[in-house]
């Protein structure tokens, strides 16, 4: 772990200490948890945003995805022995 220094408003620091005490962890541990959770959420949102903006390849633009996948599945030797 690497030590760092941040400046917090007194009311924010009080709230952090209050919640950390309730959770029975240090203020530093609580801050790490909150930051980790927020960063994970942002990564997840970035992935969802990326996937939602994906466009099909031009060669697939006129093909219905469900029909295409069902057709592939109907020909699968793994699925149908």
C-alpha positions in Angstrom: 0.0 0.0 0.0 1.1 3.5 -0.6 0.5 6.4 1.8 -1.2 9.5 0.4 -2.5 12.7 1.8 -5.9 14.3 1.1 -7.6 17.4 2.4 -11.2 17.0 3.6 -13.7 19.5 4.9 -14.3 19.0 8.7 -17.9 18.0 8.3 -17.0 15.4 5.7 -14.2 14.0 7.9 -16.7 13.8 10.8 -19.2 11.9 8.7 -16.5 9.5 7.5 -15.3 8.8 11.0 -18.9 8.3 12.2 -19.7 5.7 9.5 -16.3 4.0 9.9 -16.9 3.6 13.6 -20.3 2.1 12.9 -18.7 -0.4 10.6 -15.9 -1.0 13.1 -13.2 -0.1 10.6 -10.7 2.7 10.4 -11.5 5.9 8.5 -8.8 4.9 6.0 -10.3 1.5 5.4 -13.7 3.0 4.9 -12.4 5.5 2.4 -10.6 2.7 0.5 -13.9 0.7 0.4 -15.9 3.6 -0.9 -13.4 4.5 -3.6 -13.1 0.8 -4.6 -16.8 0.5 -4.9 -17.2 3.7 -6.9 -14.4 2.7 -9.3 -15.9 -0.7 -9.9 -19.2 0.9 -10.6 -17.7 3.2 -13.1 -15.9 0.3 -14.8 -19.1 -1.6 -15.1 -20.9 1.5 -16.4 -18.2 2.1 -19.0 -18.5 -1.5 -20.2 -22.3 -1.3 -20.4 -22.0 2.0 -22.3 -19.5 0.5 -24.6 -21.7 -2.5 -25.4 -24.8 -0.4 -25.8 -23.1 1.6 -28.5 -21.7 -1.3 -30.4 -22.8 -1.4 -34.0 -23.0 -4.6 -36.1 -20.4 -5.2 -38.8 -21.6 -3.8 -42.2 -21.8 -7.4 -43.5 -24.3 -8.2 -40.7 -26.4 -5.0 -40.9 -29.3 -6.7 -42.6 -29.3 -9.9 -40.6 -31.6 -10.5 -37.6 -29.3 -11.5 -34.7 -31.9 -13.9 -33.1 -32.5 -15.7 -36.4 -28.8 -16.0 -37.0 -28.0 -17.4 -33.6 -30.9 -19.9 -33.7 -29.8 -21.0 -37.1 -26.2 -21.7 -35.8 -27.6 -23.5 -32.8 -29.8 -25.7 -35.0 -26.7 -26.9 -36.8 -24.6 -27.5 -33.7 -23.3 -31.0 -33.2 -22.6 -30.3 -29.6 -26.2 -29.2 -28.8 -27.8 -31.9 -30.9 -25.4 -34.8 -30.5 
